[in-house]
Amino acid sequence: QVQLVESGGGLVQAGGSLRLSCAASGMAFNIAIMGWFRQAPGKQRELVARITGVGTITYADSVKGRFTISRDNAKNTVALQMNSLVPEDSAIYSCNALLPGSAYWGQGTQVTVSS
């Protein structure tokens, strides 16, 4: 059974930092494309960052230079370091795993950035 468990969300002031982590189990983590998505109230879910099993990374334009995605294939974890946060980054952040023919989601973690 595949499980993705996020941690690290919370409340932070604008300009601050948070680090999200996602622990995966029950899957071939090293070949999964791991991503972080976010959804703010009234908005569509959007890709924040994605990293392949070999480390190819994609970022949304809105987070380039502020967010860093990384993965540890030995520990089956993926992290999202978020710096210089702005109120527009407030959303529920969800971990996503893409495998051939399957997609999995974590339960999500709330990130709130106060002005």
N, C-alpha and C positions, 0 to 999 in steps of 0.2 A: 504494500500500500504506500503510495507516494504521499509524503507530507512535506509541506513548506511552512516553516514557522518563523515569522518576522519578530524582531525586537528592536528597541531603540528609539521609537517615536516619542513625542512629547511636545511640551510648550517651550518655545525659545523666543528671545527678543530678536528683532531685525538686526542683521549683522552677525548673528551668532551662528553656531555650528551644531549639527547633530550627525550621528553615525547610525545608520540602519544596518541590521544584519539579518540574513535569512539562512536558516539551517535546513538543509534538504536531507531527506532519507527515503529509502525504498526505490531508488532510481539510479540509472547510470549517469551520475552527476558529471563525470569528466567529458561526456559528449553532449551534454545539454547546453542549449543557449539560454543563459540566465538573464533575466531582465527585471527592472524596476519600473512599474507604472504608477501613475497617480490619478486620482479623480477628486476634483473639488466639487462642492455643491452646485448643481445646475450646469455642470460642464461634463463633456465627454472624457472618458478615460484616455490618458495619453501616455505614450512611452517616454520615460525619463532617460533611461540608459540601458544598454544591453551589452553583454560580453559573451563571446563564443567560447567553446572549450579550449581553443588555442589562443585566446586572449584578444581577438579582434573586438574593438569597442566602438559603439555608436552612442552619441549623446543627442538629446533634444537641443536645439539652438538656444533655448531659454536657460539652459543650465551649463552650457559649455564654459569652462574656466572656473566654475564654482563647485561643481559636483565631480566626484571621482568614483567610478565603479571598480571593484576588484573581486577576485575570487580565489579561493583556496581549495584546489581539487583534492588535497589530502584530507581536509576537514569537511568537505562538502558544504562549504559556506560561500555566500556572496555578500558583499558589503557595499553600502553606498555612503560615502563621506560627503556631507553637504555643508559647504561653507558659504559665508556671505548670504545667509538666508534673507529672503524678503517676504512680506506678507503674501505675495502671489504664489509662494511655494506651499502655502497651507493646503493640505489635501490628505486624503487617505492614500498611503503608499502601499502597494502590493508587490510581492515577489512573484515572478513568473518563470516557469521552466518550459522550454520547448524541446521536445524529443520527436524523433520520426513518428508522425501520426498521432501525437498526443501533446496536450498542453495542460499545465497544472498551475494552480494559483494558491497563494497563501491567503490567510484570513484578513490581512491588511493591518496597518498600524497608522494611527493618526499623527500627523505633524501639523502643529499650529505655530505660526510665526506672528508675533504681536508687533505692532508698529510703535 
